[in-house]
Amino acid sequence: MKTILVASSKGGVGKTTLASHLAAQAALDGRRTVLVDADPQGSSTRWAQRRAGLDSAVLPIDGAGGKGWRRQVPDDTDVVVIDAAAGAMASDLGSFLERADAVVVPVLPSVLDMEATVGFLDSLAKHPRVRRGELKVGLVGNKLKPWTTGSQQALEQLQQWPYPLVAQLRDSQAYALLVGLGKSLFDYHSAQVREHQDDWQPLLRWLRRTGSRD
């Protein structure tokens, strides 16, 4: 069972968008997928509920408080994606960090967001599994505008951080629209979405290289 934790101490960085898209991609790939919603706002749960009628439905599970969620995951599950609560530090994510195979951390290209992320990554670095190299951490540059100096400078800085920059996702209004419909970019095959889908491929390859725990 592959378990992916999407987490950040900063709100509004696109955590739910990343979690729902990773869950949708896994389900569309034919894998039995669970989305653990640990955020009190419940956005991931509502996304999964809107998707319930599709062949690629995703099972939502309440993970608020980080307790009892593992017992709710069916035994035949292939992929678990966890949407952590906004503002959570490593000390708040204990049960998730113990089970995760990878932590995906979205970062926006702004000074305030990057400074907040540094504190979160510092807290992750103290976790025994991260320290031993058992738990991989990957950064995702999110809502990027590659043609702007701000995004270019942010990417240069992120590439110097101790964790790999595993994806660069361009800013698009389509994400908010699709999440509101219970859909994802991966549900479509038009040329309009293909470039955005390509943005995700480095992240998906990185996740495939991480091992899974039973």
C-alpha atoms as one frame of an Amber mdcrd trajectory, in Angstrom:
protein
   0.000   0.000   0.000   1.523   3.288  -1.120   0.854   6.150   1.297   1.448
   9.759   0.252   1.189  12.657   2.685   0.535  16.129   1.242   1.391  18.661
   3.926   2.395  22.252   4.602   2.272  24.579   7.574   1.008  27.337   5.261
  -2.625  27.565   4.209  -3.674  28.322   0.645  -0.701  26.645  -1.039  -2.758
  24.123  -3.025  -2.583  21.163  -0.675  -6.073  19.878  -1.493  -5.510  20.364
  -5.214  -2.361  18.233  -5.057  -3.969  15.564  -2.876  -7.106  15.271  -5.005
  -5.147  15.165  -8.263  -2.815  12.448  -6.952  -5.832  10.460  -5.783  -7.618
  10.888  -9.114  -4.545   9.863 -11.094  -4.142   6.692  -9.021  -7.841   5.796
  -9.346  -7.826   6.411 -13.100  -4.812   4.098 -13.267  -7.018   1.340 -11.862
  -5.688   1.391  -8.318  -8.036   1.248  -5.328  -7.555   4.661  -3.776  -8.397
   6.237  -0.423  -8.232   9.966   0.316  -7.740  10.726   4.014  -9.047  14.207
   4.782  -7.287  15.530   7.893  -8.218  19.152   7.257 -11.230  20.390   9.287
 -12.428  22.325   6.238 -13.333  18.999   4.599 -12.553  20.110   1.040 -11.030
  16.766   0.029 -14.075  14.908   1.339 -16.443  17.077  -0.680 -14.284  16.536
  -3.782 -14.430  12.754  -3.332 -18.197  12.864  -2.747 -18.697  14.711  -6.023
 -16.643  11.995  -7.728 -18.583   9.099  -6.199 -20.535   8.269  -9.364 -17.445
   7.751 -11.539 -15.720   4.433 -12.236 -12.591   6.105 -10.854 -14.229   7.032
  -7.549 -12.040   7.671  -4.514 -13.048   6.641  -0.991 -12.943   9.586   1.467
 -11.968   8.910   5.085 -12.052  11.320   8.006  -8.529  11.813   9.317  -9.162
  14.856  11.525  -7.000  14.694  14.609  -4.813  12.004  13.073  -6.397   9.198
  15.116  -8.219   6.078  13.981  -7.868   6.751  10.263  -5.749   3.648   9.590
  -8.479   1.298  10.835 -10.890   2.776   8.291  -8.700   1.983   5.285  -9.933
  -1.185   3.503  -7.425  -4.042   3.359  -7.456  -4.134  -0.451  -6.433  -0.461
  -0.822  -3.552   0.199  -3.215  -2.956   3.919  -2.646  -3.652   6.227   0.293
  -3.348   9.992  -0.177  -3.490  12.126   2.973  -4.532  15.778   2.823  -3.028
  17.156   6.055  -4.567  20.002   8.013  -3.404  23.499   7.123  -0.981  24.901
   9.663   0.158  21.488  10.886   3.799  21.034  11.833   5.598  17.689  12.017
   4.646  17.334  15.680   0.966  17.378  14.627   1.413  14.738  11.923   2.781
  11.839  13.975   0.464   9.020  12.858   0.723  10.115   9.212   4.510  10.404
   9.226   4.797   6.918  10.705   2.804   5.407   7.818   3.783   7.587   4.867
   6.152   6.537   2.081   6.589  10.094   0.837   5.765  13.644   1.915   4.822
  16.129  -0.804   5.198  19.776   0.242   3.642  22.454  -2.020   5.378  25.836
  -2.008   4.149  29.094  -3.520   6.639  31.494  -5.162   6.468  34.239  -2.575
   8.850  35.273   0.186   6.262  34.803   2.942   5.252  31.342   1.745   8.823
  30.198   1.355   9.804  31.493   4.777   6.864  29.656   6.355   7.838  26.481
   4.516  11.380  26.616   5.889  10.002  26.318   9.421   7.845  23.364   8.405
  10.752  21.584   6.727  12.906  22.185   9.787  10.260  20.442  11.893  10.129
  17.532   9.420  13.909  17.163   9.523  13.716  16.316  13.213  11.427  13.327
  12.652  13.379  10.050  13.059  12.185   8.535   9.766  13.149  11.649   7.791
  16.470  11.875   9.606  17.278   8.231   8.776  16.329   8.721   5.117  13.412
   6.273   5.343  10.790   8.904   4.582  11.333  10.916   1.409  10.325  14.571
   1.206   9.711  16.307  -2.118   8.937  19.943  -2.882   6.391  21.057  -5.465
   6.586  24.597  -6.801   2.906  25.465  -7.156   0.903  28.209  -8.902   3.992
  29.234 -10.813   4.055  31.880 -13.529   7.262  30.880 -15.347   7.367  34.087
 -17.388   7.734  36.224 -14.240  10.946  37.108 -12.458   9.367  36.229  -9.107
   8.664  32.619 -10.093  12.085  32.237 -11.698  13.849  33.498  -8.578  11.715
  31.275  -6.345  12.603  28.211  -8.393  16.293  29.037  -8.229  16.041  29.266
  -4.459  13.999  26.067  -4.100  16.583  24.143  -6.104  19.142  25.009  -3.439
  17.060  23.603  -0.571  18.039  20.225   0.954  14.975  18.439  -0.440  14.420
  17.817  -4.163  12.134  20.016  -6.238  10.077  17.226  -7.789   7.558  19.250
  -9.821   6.807  22.715 -11.134   3.066  23.305 -11.556   1.946  26.331 -13.510
  -0.819  28.598 -12.255  -4.212  27.893 -13.812  -7.836  28.681 -12.977  -8.689
  25.191 -14.218  -7.566  23.619 -10.948 -10.169  25.407  -8.824 -12.891  24.627
 -11.357 -12.014  20.939 -11.596 -11.749  20.388  -7.857 -15.188  21.968  -7.482
 -16.555  19.372  -9.921 -14.899  16.372  -8.283 -12.625  16.068 -11.303  -8.936
  16.459 -12.127  -6.759  17.273 -15.108  -6.214  13.538 -15.540  -9.899  13.009
 -16.352  -9.446  14.817 -19.673  -7.425  14.164 -22.809  -7.615  17.380 -24.806
  -4.592  19.274 -26.048  -5.568  22.144 -23.743  -4.799  20.146 -20.596  -1.886
  18.086 -21.935   0.774  20.658 -21.042  -0.532  20.907 -17.507  -0.610  17.109
 -17.237   3.020  17.058 -18.328   3.871  19.299 -15.361   2.870  16.432 -13.064
   5.003  13.729 -14.656   8.223  14.422 -12.672   6.238  14.195  -9.421   4.562
  10.947 -10.475   7.929   9.441 -11.454   9.425  10.502  -8.119   6.551   8.900
  -6.226   6.911   5.662  -8.196  10.530   5.446  -7.046   9.567   5.610  -3.388
   8.883   2.291  -1.712   5.580   1.320  -0.125   4.958  -0.146   3.319   2.403
  -2.865   4.112
